[in-house]
Amino acid sequence: PRVMTQGSVSPTEKELDVAISGEGYFPIQLPDGRTAYTRDGSFERSADGQLVNVDGYAIQPGITIPENATAVSISPDGTVEAFLDNSTTPTQLGQLQLARFVNKAGLASAGNNLFLETASSGPAQIGTPNTDGTGDLLQGYLESSNVNSVTEIADLIAAQRAYEMNARVISGADEMMQATSQLR
């Protein structure tokens, strides 16, 4: 089964990296018009200033960062601001949204850290970060994998040992059958 728990959060050096602390997924607009969802907040600025994911798909709702923007900041509630030209006050560029699902394990994997809504997951409930049960955003951080490698290796060793035991039981049963057939 797919494990949908949160991974550990690690600091990065990029101002457009955003981690979700808690529940939620970033809505992403796919080229075919569908909406996908991801927890991968390693965002970039496209050639036309759009805030996009690493595959170049636009974040929804769309946020454009002007060419003359400096010091982009993303608050825990998703407000995106930047200083334009030589301004001393930041200008609001947009608001990031998060999607929640009744059954997040029911999301369909679309590859590249993207998930699609299914009947099993239920419809996306879009909201502002840090409200209605959605997590808050951490600028300059990324979420790591939620896989616990120690547990996975221990489970693999246990499965290998179980396989070896079953192979020995089958070998023993085979030897007993051979001995029985030789007695006749």
ChimeraX attribute file (.defattr): number of C-alpha atoms within 10 A of each C-alpha:
attribute: neighborCount
match mode: 1-to-1
recipient: residues
	/A:1	4
	/A:2	9
	/A:3	9
	/A:4	12
	/A:5	13
	/A:6	16
	/A:7	15
	/A:8	13
	/A:9	17
	/A:10	11
	/A:11	14
	/A:12	14
	/A:13	9
	/A:14	14
	/A:15	16
	/A:16	22
	/A:17	22
	/A:18	27
	/A:19	25
	/A:20	27
	/A:21	22
	/A:22	15
	/A:23	20
	/A:24	28
	/A:25	26
	/A:26	23
	/A:27	25
	/A:28	23
	/A:29	19
	/A:30	16
	/A:31	10
	/A:32	6
	/A:33	8
	/A:34	10
	/A:35	18
	/A:36	23
	/A:37	27
	/A:38	19
	/A:39	21
	/A:40	20
	/A:41	24
	/A:42	19
	/A:43	21
	/A:44	20
	/A:45	19
	/A:46	16
	/A:47	9
	/A:48	10
	/A:49	14
	/A:50	19
	/A:51	22
	/A:52	23
	/A:53	22
	/A:54	15
	/A:55	10
	/A:56	18
	/A:57	18
	/A:58	23
	/A:59	24
	/A:60	19
	/A:61	15
	/A:62	17
	/A:63	18
	/A:64	18
	/A:65	21
	/A:66	16
	/A:67	12
	/A:68	10
	/A:69	18
	/A:70	16
	/A:71	11
	/A:72	18
	/A:73	19
	/A:74	24
	/A:75	16
	/A:76	20
	/A:77	19
	/A:78	21
	/A:79	17
	/A:80	21
	/A:81	21
	/A:82	20
	/A:83	19
	/A:84	18
	/A:85	11
	/A:86	9
	/A:87	11
	/A:88	8
	/A:89	10
	/A:90	16
	/A:91	14
	/A:92	14
	/A:93	20
	/A:94	16
	/A:95	18
	/A:96	23
	/A:97	21
	/A:98	28
	/A:99	19
	/A:100	22
	/A:101	19
	/A:102	12
	/A:103	15
	/A:104	22
	/A:105	14
	/A:106	18
	/A:107	21
	/A:108	17
	/A:109	15
	/A:110	11
	/A:111	8
	/A:112	10
	/A:113	11
	/A:114	20
	/A:115	21
	/A:116	18
	/A:117	20
	/A:118	14
	/A:119	10
	/A:120	14
	/A:121	17
	/A:122	15
	/A:123	14
	/A:124	21
	/A:125	13
	/A:126	17
	/A:127	16
	/A:128	20
	/A:129	27
	/A:130	20
	/A:131	11
	/A:132	12
	/A:133	13
	/A:134	23
	/A:135	21
	/A:136	22
	/A:137	25
	/A:138	21
	/A:139	23
	/A:140	19
	/A:141	22
	/A:142	23
	/A:143	21
	/A:144	13
	/A:145	12
	/A:146	13
	/A:147	14
	/A:148	9
	/A:149	10
	/A:150	9
	/A:151	10
	/A:152	11
	/A:153	11
	/A:154	11
	/A:155	12
	/A:156	12
	/A:157	12
	/A:158	12
	/A:159	12
	/A:160	12
	/A:161	12
	/A:162	12
	/A:163	12
	/A:164	12
	/A:165	12
	/A:166	12
	/A:167	12
	/A:168	12
	/A:169	12
	/A:170	12
	/A:171	12
	/A:172	12
	/A:173	12
	/A:174	12
	/A:175	12
	/A:176	12
	/A:177	12
	/A:178	11
	/A:179	11
	/A:180	10
	/A:181	9
	/A:182	8
	/A:183	7
	/A:184	5
